[in-house]
Every structure is written in C-alpha cells, then in structure tokens.
Amino acid sequence: MKILQIFQIFQVFPFFDRTVDKWAFEARLLRWLTFLWLFAGLAVLFSASYPVADLAFKDGTLYFKYQIAWAIIGLLLFNAVVHLPLRLILKISPVMLFIILALLYATHIPGVGTTRNAATRWLSVGSSSFLLQPSELIKPFLILQAAQLFGNWQRTPWKTKAFWLVTFLLVLGGILMQPSLSVTALCGITLWLMALGAGLPSFQMLGTAAMGVGVAIASVTFREYQRRRILSFLDPWQDQAGDGYQLVQSLMAIGSGGIWGTGFGLSQQKLFLPIQYTDFIFAIFAEEFGLFGGICLLLLVMIYGTIGLSVTYKCKDPVTRLVALGSTCLVVVQALLNVGVATGVLPTTGLPFPFLSYGGSSTISCLLIAGLLIRSAREMASADVIPFNRNRDKNVERSSELTLRMGKNKNAIPTRSRL
C-alpha cells in the first residue's frame, strides 16, 4: 500500500506517467522530444555558464542549479497541462492573460521593474537572483486566447473581436516599450500565422502585416541602439571592439568548432563572448559540437515542428487546431530566430533559444507551450463521432426505411429492430 502511494506521488512528475501508453503516437513522440531537448539544454547550459558563474559567484554550477529548479517547476506545470482538458485551460486563459498583462505593465513602474542591459523586462521575486519576465510568461496564454478568438471568428460579435484585438495590441505594445523588439516581433508573427491558419480574409492579413512592418521601422528609427545593431549586423568586422563585438565573437566560436567540434566543455570563446549562456548559447553549442552537432540540433527543431504541423492538420476542432499551430510556430520560429542571430543572418536581438538558454520564465513558458501542443495532440480526434452515435444513426436510418415500407404497404406488420 505504501509503495502504491509513493508511486502515485511520483506520478506528479511526467517521467512516471502510467497513462502515456494510451496517448496518440504524435503526443508520445512530442513528449520524449521535449524531454530530450530539455535535458540536452541543461547539459549545454552547464558548459556555457560554468566560467561566468565561477568568476562572479565562486560557484560554477550556480546557473545550472537555478535552471534545474525552474525546470522542475516547469515540468510540474507541463504535466498538469498535459492532463487537463483543453476546454478547462481555455476557460482559465483570459484571467491569466490579464494578470500577466498587469505584471507586464508593472515593469514600467519606477522602482518595481528591474533593468538589465538597458532593458526593463523583469520583476524581482524575493531576491535579485530570481527574476520573472512577464513577456515570456504571457506567451502560452496569448496563444490560447488567440485560438479562441480566431477559431470562432465567424460566430464572434464585432464588439468582442475589437476587445480582444485591442488586448493583443496592449500586449505587443507593453513588450515593445520595455523595449524588446524581438519578442514583440515573435509574438506578432505567431498571432499573424494563427489568424492566417484560421482563414481570415486576405486583405485583413495583408493590412496587419504592413502595420507590423511599419511599427518595426518606426521602432528602429526612434531607437538609436537598434539602429546601431542593424548597422553592426551589416558589417560587424568594421567595429569589432564596439557594436559588432558580440556577433564577431559568436562567428569566431562557430567557426572554431569545425565539423566535429572542440568537445563538451572545451569551448574557448565562452570566455570572451558576452551573454553566452542566454542569447548566444547556440554559438557555444556549435563550437563544442561542431557543424555535425548544429545540424543535429536543427534537425531536432525541424522534426518537432513537422510533428506539430501534423497534429495541426489532424485536429478536428478549429480552436484545438489553432492552439497546436500557435504552439508549434512560437517554439520553432523562436529557435530559428536565435540561430539566425548567432550566425549573423539576422540582426542581434535578445531572444533565448527554447530549452537551451538560461532563464526561469523562458523555461516555464516553453514547457507550458510544449504541454499545450501535446494536449492538442491528445485531443486532435476529439471531434470524431463516437461509435454510439454511429449506431444511433444506423437505427434512425433503419427506422426511416421501415416507415417508408409501411407507407407503401399499409398491411405490413412492423418488427422491432435490434439495437
């Protein structure tokens, strides 16, 4: 009896889930890919963050231990999302969206928000070591609410549509004010792709895209540091000691890895590359595991995205379909944008790599989004007609046929059909 109770306690963690065998194949595969991605990220983070943590705190494993703590919290929430019905999660999402939206704007209150690297994106929790980033935590609830709006677009009154569209603009505007152009663009792209997947009119989609590009251009125009980043992205070698320093060190790290890499923990550029355990962690990964490792990581991302799109295609319910689409797009697009920044394909932005970069809010957010995708995979055939209904339809057809025969032959005696 005690052994059974202990097992039930352990079942809170997703590794001891006895119901997995009953899941759809896509859900089981996504579950294991999520675990693989998460634990690979913990190993990479340990290597990338050790020198910085050892120099700053005399404990090289400090960031690694913090990340494990956040990962445990995220896995508990992940397991809850995977087992809760999606309709219940959708009922909770509006409340959570507005709570986190209030926290998002609280970062702009002097003395409340925490500023790092000229950006005020965090709220201190207990001590300066634990920071919450509302712009990360709001992502899964933004997906849920957008799925409800766009999935029921034709049946939703215009007042309700306007209310939620204004709410989405408040979310994007609050993130942009921090400032965080990269996270704003990521959330905007995700919302746009979800609206496109819902089949909204083309002229509305084109108008929204044009407005988004205009906001991005205006942001770059009025923010000098963003202009400098774009100019340094065009030719980072021209200012190697200034604005182009991060990108130059990142490219040197990737180039030093060669085909097979220098080996786990043997990166040299992590001693020089700034924020190497967050935004530029892919460069350290590429240095230690080489071109082969980089291709394997990108294959993992693409396989994850392919399965997610397969789930999206198979979902019968439009809201569930959009939850799967939004979850897949956000994780995959964020990973590709991070790689693009580290390799110099895109301008330098502060966007973490999902499950790899250090950050409690990012880890929890990614695990919640992965849980939503897996839950969508578990419910992707929920709109199919169950066998009982099929039998009932057959009985109705038999009854109709019998009535028709009786109409033709009034002397016929009806017989009771077997159910």
Salt bridges, closest charged atoms under 4 A:
ASP17 OD2 - HIS83 NE2 2.61
GLU26 OE2 - LYS314 NZ 2.49
ASP59 OD2 - LYS65 NZ 2.97
GLU136 OE1 - LYS139 NZ 2.91
GLU224 OE2 - ARG228 NH1 3.83
ASP243 OD2 - ARG228 NE 3.31
GLU288 OE2 - LYS270 NZ 3.52
GLU379 OE2 - ARG375 NE 2.74
GLU401 OE2 - ARG405 NH2 2.61
